[in-house]
Amino acid sequence: MKHLLLAGIALFFSAGSAWAQPDSAGYIKTLSGQARVIRGENVLPAEIGQLLYPGDAVRTDENGSVGILLEDDTLLSLGPNSHLNLEDYAFNPREGLLSIAARLIKGSLAYVSGAIGRLAPDKVRVATPDAVISSYGTRFLVKVEGNR
């Protein structure tokens, strides 16, 4: 009986920490070469299936490329030597929460819009050092050159 009580307490506290975890924005669908995910102070090697959260950054090395599938079926593809910050992401159509905000610091990004681009195109924003791109249910490719 004592063991059952301890197991129940452990389950309660571990579930509480899972509830505190923010909703994921998506995951790494494809990976070639080397890439990493920066989450706060942590630098993690990128892996297929790895969840991504608002606030994460993804960086590819000179031989790397990453395909990201967001929860609304938006596709983001990063080429070699790229750095993308996923600044904000929300996908809860029932509550009217729809938002994608990303910043391409350097490298290349191919974008194919998903549900957010169709339902709320004004809520899609991809910034570069020189411009801001809003997507209206479309696809685009952008490249930022230089040592930024």
C-alpha positions in Angstrom: 0.0 0.0 0.0 2.9 2.3 0.9 4.4 1.8 -2.6 1.1 2.5 -4.3 0.8 5.8 -2.4 4.4 6.8 -3.3 3.8 5.9 -7.0 0.7 8.0 -7.0 2.5 11.0 -5.5 5.3 10.6 -8.0 2.8 10.4 -10.9 1.0 13.6 -9.6 4.2 15.6 -9.5 5.5 14.4 -12.8 2.2 15.2 -14.5 2.3 18.6 -13.0 5.6 19.3 -14.7 4.2 18.1 -18.0 1.3 20.5 -17.7 3.7 23.3 -17.3 5.4 22.5 -20.6 4.3 24.9 -23.3 2.6 23.6 -26.4 5.0 22.5 -29.1 5.1 24.5 -32.3 6.1 21.5 -34.4 8.9 19.1 -34.9 12.0 18.4 -37.1 10.7 16.2 -39.9 13.9 15.9 -42.0 17.5 16.4 -41.2 20.6 16.2 -43.4 24.1 16.9 -42.1 24.6 18.8 -38.8 22.2 21.2 -37.1 21.3 22.3 -33.6 18.4 23.6 -31.6 19.0 26.5 -29.2 16.5 26.5 -26.3 17.3 29.2 -23.8 20.9 28.4 -22.6 20.8 24.9 -23.9 22.3 23.8 -27.3 20.9 20.5 -28.4 21.9 18.4 -31.4 19.0 18.4 -33.9 17.3 15.1 -34.3 14.4 13.9 -36.5 11.2 14.0 -34.4 12.6 16.6 -32.0 9.9 18.9 -30.8 10.3 22.6 -31.3 8.8 25.3 -29.1 8.1 29.1 -29.5 11.4 30.8 -28.6 13.6 28.0 -30.0 16.3 28.8 -32.6 17.5 26.3 -35.3 21.0 26.6 -36.8 22.4 24.5 -39.6 26.1 23.9 -40.3 27.7 24.3 -43.7 26.5 20.8 -44.7 23.2 20.9 -42.9 19.6 21.3 -43.8 16.4 20.9 -41.7 12.8 20.4 -42.6 10.3 21.6 -39.9 6.6 20.7 -39.9 4.6 23.1 -37.7 1.3 22.0 -36.0 -0.8 23.7 -38.6 1.0 21.9 -41.5 3.3 24.9 -42.3 6.6 23.7 -43.8 9.8 25.4 -43.1 13.0 24.3 -44.8 16.4 25.6 -43.8 19.4 25.3 -46.1 23.1 25.2 -45.1 24.6 27.9 -42.8 21.2 29.0 -41.7 19.9 30.5 -38.5 16.2 30.8 -37.8 14.5 32.0 -34.6 10.9 30.8 -34.0 9.9 33.8 -32.0 6.2 33.1 -31.6 3.7 30.3 -32.6 0.1 29.7 -31.6 -2.4 27.4 -33.3 -5.7 27.1 -31.5 -8.4 28.0 -34.0 -11.2 27.4 -31.5 -9.9 30.2 -29.4 -8.8 32.4 -32.3 -5.1 32.0 -31.4 -3.3 31.9 -34.7 0.3 33.3 -35.1 3.6 32.5 -36.7 6.5 34.9 -36.1 10.0 33.8 -37.2 13.2 35.6 -37.9 15.8 34.4 -40.5 19.1 35.8 -39.3 21.1 34.2 -42.1 21.0 31.5 -44.7 18.0 30.3 -46.7 14.4 29.5 -45.9 11.7 27.9 -48.0 8.2 28.4 -46.6 5.0 26.7 -47.5 2.0 27.9 -45.6 -0.4 25.7 -43.7 -3.7 26.4 -41.9 -2.6 29.7 -40.3 -1.6 31.1 -43.7 -5.1 30.2 -45.0 -7.1 31.2 -41.9 -5.2 34.3 -40.8 -2.6 35.3 -43.3 -2.1 38.7 -41.5 -0.8 36.7 -38.5 2.2 35.2 -40.5 5.4 37.2 -40.2 8.9 36.2 -41.3 11.5 38.9 -40.6 14.9 39.2 -42.1 17.6 41.8 -41.4 16.3 43.8 -44.4 12.6 43.1 -44.7 9.4 41.6 -43.2 7.5 39.0 -45.3 3.9 38.3 -44.7 2.5 35.2 -46.3 -1.0 35.2 -47.8 -1.6 31.4 -48.3 1.4 30.9 -50.4 5.0 29.8 -50.5 8.3 31.7 -50.8 12.0 31.3 -50.7 14.3 33.8 -49.1 18.0 34.0 -48.6 20.0 36.3 -46.3 23.6 36.6 -47.2 26.5 37.9 -45.2 28.0 37.3 -41.9 25.2 38.3 -39.5 
